[in-house]
Amino acid sequence: MLRLGVTRGAVVACLVGILSVAGVISLHSGFWLLPVFVVWSLLGWRGSLVWRGALSGLGPGLAALALPVSLLRPCCASMMTATDCSMPQMCIGAGAVLGLVVVLTLPRLRTTAEWARASGGALLAVASIVATRCVTLFVGEVLGLAGGLLASAVAVSMARAWWASRPQ
């Protein structure tokens, strides 16, 4: 099973690397492929619901990498350098939208424990990919992005779990 996990991790890390070389996404450094590989290898090794959840987070994570910095920092669009302004509230909004998309793409599951495993895999997958993007952001913006992602994902996951477990 470990070989399968390493293979899955290598496929995702190669995908991120190819998109970076193609110019679709920007990586601050090639070093960031190593943590992506390690996290995705662990997710692939765990398999089952964690892997299915991680696959739900792959698309939104790659989309978050493609976001231009001017969307996260609109006040910096007219400035020559981005060190003069910070807009964490924009990152909170982007994180909330990202968390909503991640949770809405999770597979349909029956129990709360299954939801927790799949949601955990999806959030870990997205966090591993988005972490490569957060290198160029300020601390407040990183916390805003992570907070928005976590808040919306937890809220929608709880709502979906409640809706699925209600008596019919």
Residue, then its C-alpha position, 0 to 999 in steps of 0.5 A: m500500500l505504501r508504494l501506491g501512496v508514493t505513486r499517487g503522491a508522485v503523480v500529484a507533485c508532477l502535475v503541480g510541477i508541470l502546471s508550474v513549468a507551463g506557466v498556468i500556476s506560479l511556484h515560489s520555488g521548486f522546493w515546494l514540490l517536496p511537501v506536496f509530494v509528502v502530503w499526497s503520498l500520505l493521503g494516497w497511502r491512507g486510501s479509501l475515504v481520505w483519498r476520495g476526499a483528497l481528490s475532491g480538494l485537488g481541483p479547487g487547490l489547483a484553481a487557488l494556485a492560479l489566482p492572481v495576486s491582484l485578486l487577493r491584493p486589489c489595492c496593490a494593482s496600481m503600486m510597483t511593489a506589493t509590500d505597501c498594502s495588505m488586505p486580509q479580508m480579501c483572502i478571507g473571502a477567497g478562502a471561504v469560496l474555496g472551502l465552499v467549493v471543496v465541501l460541495t465536491l465531496p462524495r456523498l457519504r452516509t455517516t458523520a465519521e465518513w464525512a470527517r475522514a473525507s473532509g479531513g483528506a480534502l482540507l489537508a489536500v487543499a492546504s498542501i497545495v495552497a501552502t505553496r501559494c502562501v509563501t508570497l502573502f503576508v501573515g495576515e493574508v495567510l491566516g485570512l485564507a486559512g480561516g476562511l477555508l476552514a470556517s466555510a468547510v466546517a460550516v457546510s460539512m456540518a450542515r451536510a452531515w446534519w441534513a444526511s442524518r435527519p429522520q425522514 
